[in-house]
Amino acid sequence: MKVVIIGGVAAGSKVAAKTRRLLPESQIDIYTKDSHVAYSTCGLPYYIGGDFDNWQKLVVRTKEEFEKSNITIHLFNEAIKILPKRKEIIIKDTLTGKTKTDTYDKLVIATGSSPIQNDGYNKKTNLFTLKTLEDGIAIKNKMMTSRNIVLLGGGYINIELMEAFVKNNKNVVLIESSKYILPKLDEEISELVYEYITKNSKGLVKIITNDFVEEFVGKNEIAGIFTNKGLGIEADMVVSALGSIPNVDIAKEAGIEIGITGAIKVNSRMETNIPDIYACGDCAEKFHIVSQLPVWIPLGSTANKEGRIAAVNLCGGNEDFEGVYGSTVTRYFDLNISKTGLTEKMAKSLGIDVISITVTKKDKAGYMPDSSNMTFKLIADKRSHKIIGAQAIGCGEANKKVDNITVGLENNITIHDLINIDLTYSPPFASSVDIIHTAAMKLQEKLLKS
């Protein structure tokens, strides 16, 4: 059997590796327009910040390592057309411009996503997006000769980049068009993150919300910007992280169904509407287990899972990917920021009658010298009493608290169940009444009073 994969990085590389193990005699080809086939995009902000100096540490598996497993890698080769009736794809060599045709028995689309860019962005030599290894290297090189850096967008990537730039003593201005940064969190949690950043950035950071760039100053290189509200900001470089869009054009042109989120619609086996064509990773739509609705949440961890599922099924197996909870984590220096399930804002937009509680307490026994405050928000369905989401921030392991809730969501845990859950305790690790228990008990009290 001949398996052709369009795209590498997390999803495409996982499909290839798993397929090779399941079908040792199969022919496997990966076509990618990238310069490397398998690397960690999520590690780029930490390379830029100087957590490690060698970008090659981000390469998970080289072209040569794949080919030792008899997986053929075609770098700088972009798939430009799929012909499903003939089971063919047309490939363009991005270095020479020449095209060729290849055939497949099974096809996997793992084309990923692209950063949102406004018109004219690519005409500015010091305006960057962060997606590829080359992007990360270019941003780091420019950072070394810059003093004033502007970040467009207040999501996870720019929070991580802000840390990287502050580590290198750069002045940073972040501009977010929403009312608050990290708009995928609830506002009161985001506000605490904002307070932490402004107090722990050595005076190098300014955050502007409810505003956006109106004009770039400078012809080829940006010297500064003007915002919609008339603010003038000096800039040696600008990084835009205004979100991403799934790369679906090649699929759409081939008659593959696109879901309501704008990503490729797939079933739980990662199959598209066309036989023998699968899609996985950032280009594919997800199913949110709590909301029971299609979503598009592009994460490397999800891409790996979907790649494995696609490989199992195209090799003749039968395995389902049940969906996602939207579990995420990031950090700003010592502050960990994590969420799972639905936020209160999201739940209300779906018409769910919610009840929530936000608790702040020490993350371990208060007499331990390294104890610090953690804030934990717990959200439940007021009618069924089922937990539907959680958010946590703190200098301790906030993500571990959220991970506990994710497992609970998998098992339809209720407020009452959570009160009685048996969590580990020792003074260096947690308080005797864990913050999860405290939140659950307070939420139950609130429920009884409502």
HELIX and SHEET records of a PDB file:
HELIX    1   1 ALA A   11  LEU A   22  1                                  12    
HELIX    2   2 THR A   41  GLY A   43  5                                   3    
HELIX    3   3 LEU A   44  GLY A   49  1                                   6    
HELIX    4   4 TRP A   55  LEU A   58  5                                   4    
HELIX    5   5 LYS A   63  LYS A   68  1                                   6    
HELIX    6   6 TYR A  121  LYS A  123  5                                   3    
HELIX    7   7 LEU A  133  MET A  144  1                                  12    
HELIX    8   8 TYR A  156  LYS A  167  1                                  12    
HELIX    9   9 GLU A  187  LYS A  199  1                                  13    
HELIX   10  10 ASP A  249  GLU A  253  1                                   5    
HELIX   11  11 GLY A  281  CYS A  283  5                                   3    
HELIX   12  12 GLY A  300  LEU A  314  1                                  15    
HELIX   13  13 GLU A  344  SER A  349  1                                   6    
HELIX   14  14 ALA A  398  GLU A  410  1                                  13    
HELIX   15  15 ILE A  415  ASN A  420  1                                   6    
HELIX   16  16 ILE A  435  LYS A  449  1                                  15    
SHEET    1   A 5 ILE A  71  HIS A  74  0                                        
SHEET    2   A 5 GLN A  27  TYR A  31  1                                        
SHEET    3   A 5 LYS A   2  ILE A   6  1                                        
SHEET    4   A 5 LYS A 106  ILE A 109  1                                        
SHEET    5   A 5 ILE A 277  ALA A 279  1                                        
SHEET    1   B 2 ALA A  38  TYR A  39  0                                        
SHEET    2   B 2 VAL A  59  ARG A  61 -1                                        
SHEET    1   C 3 ASN A  77  LEU A  83  0                                        
SHEET    2   C 3 GLU A  88  ASP A  93 -1                                        
SHEET    3   C 3 THR A  99  THR A 103 -1                                        
SHEET    1   D 2 SER A 113  PRO A 115  0                                        
SHEET    2   D 2 SER A 244  PRO A 246 -1                                        
SHEET    1   E 5 LEU A 127  PHE A 128  0                                        
SHEET    2   E 5 MET A 237  SER A 240  1                                        
SHEET    3   E 5 ASN A 148  LEU A 152  1                                        
SHEET    4   E 5 ASN A 171  GLU A 176  1                                        
SHEET    5   E 5 VAL A 205  THR A 209  1                                        
SHEET    1   F 3 VAL A 213  VAL A 217  0                                        
SHEET    2   F 3 GLY A 224  THR A 227 -1                                        
SHEET    3   F 3 GLY A 232  GLU A 234 -1                                        
SHEET    1   G 2 LYS A 286  HIS A 288  0                                        
SHEET    2   G 2 LEU A 293  VAL A 295 -1                                        
SHEET    1   H 5 THR A 328  TYR A 332  0                                        
SHEET    2   H 5 LEU A 335  GLY A 341 -1                                        
SHEET    3   H 5 ILE A 387  GLY A 394 -1                                        
SHEET    4   H 5 ASN A 373  ASP A 381 -1                                        
SHEET    5   H 5 VAL A 354  LYS A 362 -1                                        
END                                                                             
